[in-house]
């Protein structure tokens, strides 16, 4: 690795911004106007499209494809070969048979909120949002928004439970309350997923 943390085989286009302490590994391709936050890790063969924005301390594993205009929060994990798609109705040509160019697409980005994790080879369809600290299981196809702290799996991905900030499945305390066995943090269910409980459960 070079002193800047960018491997000599990586392609960083002019205009891309790479934050302090970020490491970019072999054969990654970072397009112009992409923004990588501080202390990120970008694995081998990763593609980060133009107008994609990553927060701080994001880890993107080998051969993941992040298409514009994805927005990725801080502390997000993107597993190997994950695909963040952006075209709801893909075609290679126009109705006149001409080759499509960048201006012929209406790209619809994906949002990954702070702390969420996307498992290996998951595919996210255009426009979906994965909430804070949620977990998408490996191999899933995500067709709808994922609430905060939810665990989803399958094709199409369906809710399977809840997970805490430590990544540990939560214990169901009843009445819409949940507790993380690793940290002791407690949560309440709401319309947008889980939120931290204001008061602990008393024995």
CORLINRA-V170360 format. One record per run of one state. SS is the DSSP state (2 for helix, 1 for strand, 0 for the rest). FROM is the first residue (numbers start at 1). TO is the last residue. If there is no record, write none. Layout:
ss->(SS | SS)
from->(FROM | FROM)
to->(TO | TO)
//
This chain:
ss->(0 | 1 | 0 | 1 | 0 | 1 | 0 | 1 | 0 | 1 | 0 | 1 | 0 | 1 | 0 | 1 | 0 | 1 | 0 | 1 | 0 | 1 | 0 | 1 | 0 | 1 | 0 | 1 | 0 | 1 | 0 | 1 | 0 | 2 | 0 | 1 | 0 | 1 | 0 | 1 | 0 | 1 | 0 | 1 | 0 | 1 | 0 | 1 | 0 | 1 | 0 | 1 | 0 | 1 | 0 | 1 | 0 | 1 | 0 | 1 | 0 | 1 | 0 | 1 | 0)
from->(1 | 6 | 7 | 11 | 13 | 17 | 19 | 23 | 25 | 29 | 31 | 35 | 37 | 41 | 43 | 47 | 49 | 53 | 55 | 59 | 61 | 65 | 67 | 71 | 73 | 77 | 79 | 83 | 85 | 93 | 94 | 99 | 100 | 102 | 105 | 111 | 113 | 117 | 119 | 123 | 125 | 129 | 131 | 135 | 137 | 141 | 143 | 146 | 147 | 148 | 149 | 150 | 154 | 155 | 156 | 158 | 164 | 169 | 175 | 177 | 181 | 186 | 191 | 193 | 197)
to->(5 | 6 | 10 | 12 | 16 | 18 | 22 | 24 | 28 | 30 | 34 | 36 | 40 | 42 | 46 | 48 | 52 | 54 | 58 | 60 | 64 | 66 | 70 | 72 | 76 | 78 | 82 | 84 | 92 | 93 | 98 | 99 | 101 | 104 | 110 | 112 | 116 | 118 | 122 | 124 | 128 | 130 | 134 | 136 | 140 | 142 | 145 | 146 | 147 | 148 | 149 | 153 | 154 | 155 | 157 | 163 | 168 | 174 | 176 | 180 | 185 | 190 | 192 | 196 | 203)
//
